[in-house]
Amino acid sequence: MKRRLAYLLPVLVFLGLLGFFFRGLFLDPKAIPSVLIDRPVPQMDLAALPGRGDTGLKSEHFKGQVSLVNIFGSWCVSCVAEHPMLMRLKAEGVVPIHGIDWRDDPVQGMLWLQKNGDPYTRVGTDPPPGRTAVDFGVTGAPESFIVDAEGRIRYKHVGIIDERNWRQTLLPIIKELQK
């Protein structure tokens, strides 16, 4: 009997691992769950980028209207690819976009926006170690969050916002929250 169990145990472990990996084939690798969904935005009082002319970004700025929060940095290659889409969204005026310049030198962040265009209603600087972005659960830039009019996070998007995920996912959520 012990001999049978010794042969059967590795087979059972293998089948268990096989089932685990098979399930993983059907999961979306970009779908990173966030414990902050349906919770208020983290408390923040971020300084403005130099020369931008606003007052930075505070938690209370998220109350009263649905908004999109975009985590970016002048060092971020993917942010360069995403930026034209953000500029288009600003021109369409569907939702205000607030930016958090993450782990960046504030002067470099401002120069980057001057060079590439500024799609943001407000921008706060979150220099190293980037505590506010960590409070949002950010794992890398760019990441974006939809925040409702009560200041609660309703959706987390990891990666570049492109036409497809804007039309299929983000815009429908924003429209529903704006009702």
C-alpha positions in Angstrom: 0.0 0.0 0.0 2.8 2.4 0.9 4.5 1.6 -2.4 1.3 2.5 -4.4 1.0 5.8 -2.5 4.7 6.6 -3.3 3.9 6.3 -7.0 0.5 8.0 -6.8 1.6 11.1 -4.9 3.9 12.5 -7.7 1.1 11.9 -10.3 -1.4 13.8 -8.2 1.0 16.7 -7.6 1.7 16.8 -11.4 -2.0 16.8 -12.2 -2.6 19.6 -9.7 0.1 21.7 -11.2 -1.1 21.0 -14.7 -4.6 22.2 -13.7 -3.2 25.3 -12.2 -1.2 26.2 -15.3 -4.0 25.3 -17.6 -6.3 27.8 -15.8 -3.6 30.4 -16.2 -3.8 30.2 -20.0 -7.3 31.8 -19.9 -6.4 34.7 -17.5 -5.7 38.2 -18.8 -2.1 39.1 -17.8 -3.0 42.8 -17.8 -5.8 42.3 -15.3 -4.1 43.2 -12.1 -6.7 43.3 -9.3 -6.6 46.4 -7.1 -7.7 46.3 -3.4 -8.6 50.0 -3.9 -11.6 49.4 -6.1 -14.6 51.1 -4.5 -12.4 52.8 -1.9 -11.5 56.5 -1.7 -8.4 57.8 -3.4 -5.4 57.7 -1.1 -4.8 60.9 0.9 -2.5 63.1 -1.0 -1.2 66.7 -1.2 1.2 66.7 -4.1 3.1 69.8 -5.1 2.6 71.3 -8.5 5.2 71.0 -11.3 7.3 74.1 -11.5 5.9 76.8 -13.8 2.7 75.0 -14.6 0.5 77.5 -12.8 -1.8 75.2 -10.8 -1.8 74.2 -7.2 -0.8 70.6 -7.5 -3.0 67.6 -6.8 -4.9 66.9 -3.6 -7.4 64.3 -2.6 -10.3 66.8 -2.5 -9.7 67.6 -6.2 -11.4 64.3 -7.1 -14.8 65.1 -5.6 -17.6 66.5 -7.6 -16.9 65.0 -11.0 -15.8 61.7 -12.6 -12.1 61.9 -13.5 -9.2 59.9 -14.9 -6.0 59.7 -13.0 -2.9 58.9 -15.1 0.5 57.9 -13.6 3.3 58.9 -15.9 7.0 60.0 -15.9 9.3 61.7 -18.3 11.5 58.5 -18.1 8.7 56.2 -19.2 8.9 54.9 -22.7 5.4 53.6 -22.7 4.1 57.0 -21.5 5.5 58.5 -24.8 3.4 56.0 -26.8 0.3 56.7 -24.7 0.6 60.5 -24.8 -1.0 61.2 -28.2 -4.2 59.4 -27.0 -4.3 61.4 -23.8 -4.0 64.6 -25.9 -6.9 63.4 -28.0 -9.0 62.7 -24.9 -8.3 66.2 -23.6 -9.4 67.7 -26.9 -12.6 65.6 -26.8 -13.3 66.8 -23.2 -15.1 63.7 -22.1 -13.4 63.5 -18.7 -10.8 65.6 -16.8 -7.5 63.9 -16.7 -5.3 64.4 -13.6 -1.6 63.4 -13.8 0.8 62.1 -11.2 4.4 62.6 -12.3 5.8 59.5 -10.6 9.4 59.1 -9.5 10.6 62.0 -11.6 12.5 65.2 -11.2 9.7 67.9 -11.2 11.7 70.0 -13.7 12.1 67.1 -16.1 8.4 66.3 -15.8 7.5 69.9 -16.7 9.9 70.0 -19.6 8.5 66.7 -20.9 4.9 68.1 -20.8 6.1 71.4 -22.5 7.7 69.3 -25.3 4.9 66.7 -25.8 1.8 68.7 -24.8 -0.1 68.8 -21.5 -3.3 66.8 -21.4 -3.8 67.2 -17.7 -6.3 69.4 -15.7 -4.0 69.1 -12.7 -0.6 67.5 -12.1 1.0 66.6 -8.9 4.6 65.5 -8.5 5.4 62.3 -6.7 9.2 62.3 -6.6 11.2 59.3 -5.4 10.4 57.1 -3.6 6.9 57.8 -5.1 4.9 57.2 -2.0 1.5 58.3 -3.5 1.7 56.0 -6.5 2.6 53.2 -4.1 -0.6 54.1 -2.1 -2.5 53.7 -5.4 -1.0 50.2 -5.8 1.0 51.2 -8.9 3.4 48.6 -10.2 4.7 50.6 -13.2 3.9 53.5 -15.5 1.6 54.2 -17.2 -1.3 53.2 -15.1 -4.7 54.9 -15.0 -7.6 55.0 -12.6 -11.2 56.0 -13.0 -12.4 58.0 -10.0 -16.1 58.7 -9.5 -17.6 62.0 -8.3 -17.4 60.9 -4.7 -13.7 60.4 -5.0 -13.8 56.6 -5.0 -11.6 54.5 -7.3 -13.9 52.5 -9.7 -11.4 51.0 -12.2 -7.7 50.4 -12.6 -6.1 50.2 -16.0 -2.6 48.9 -16.3 -0.6 49.9 -19.4 -1.1 52.2 -22.3 -4.5 53.6 -23.0 -5.2 53.0 -26.7 -8.2 53.3 -28.9 -9.5 49.8 -28.3 -9.3 49.8 -24.5 -10.6 53.4 -24.4 -13.7 52.6 -26.5 -14.4 49.1 -25.1 -13.6 49.5 -21.4 -12.7 52.9 -20.1 -15.3 55.1 -21.9 -18.3 52.9 -21.0 -17.3 52.9 -17.4 -16.9 56.7 -17.4 -20.2 57.3 -19.2 -22.0 55.1 -16.7 -20.5 56.9 -13.8 -21.4 60.3 -15.3 -25.1 59.5 -15.3 
